[in-house]
Amino acid sequence: MEISGDLYPLRQIEVYENGNVLFYDHNHFSDNYGRLCDKRIDTLDIQEFEITQVEFEQVWETKVPINR
């Protein structure tokens, strides 16, 4: 997830073992597969999954989500 300064998700990427990828943002926040998280994020809960902004952008720009 890309998280705003007030700790709410702005964009969300879900990558599954079978190769499927889902993207969510404020322009596409919900579909039959799921939705953009609408809860404030506790950074301690996601710390072990942290990636850089560059890594996030690389996935966002190169992967083709099945829900778009």
C-alpha positions, 0 to 999 in steps of 0.5 A: 500500500501507498499510505498518506501522511495521515496513515490511510491507504492511497493505492493498494497492490495485491500480488498473488502466488498464482500471478494474479495482480489487483490494483486499487486506488481512489479512481477504482476503489472496489470491485468483485475481487475486493476493495481499497482498504478504508481503515487507518493503517498501524505502521507496526502491523505492516512494517515487515512488508515495507517496500520502497516508493521506487519498488511500489511504482515499479510494480504499479507501472509494469504489472497488469492487474486483472481487475482493470 
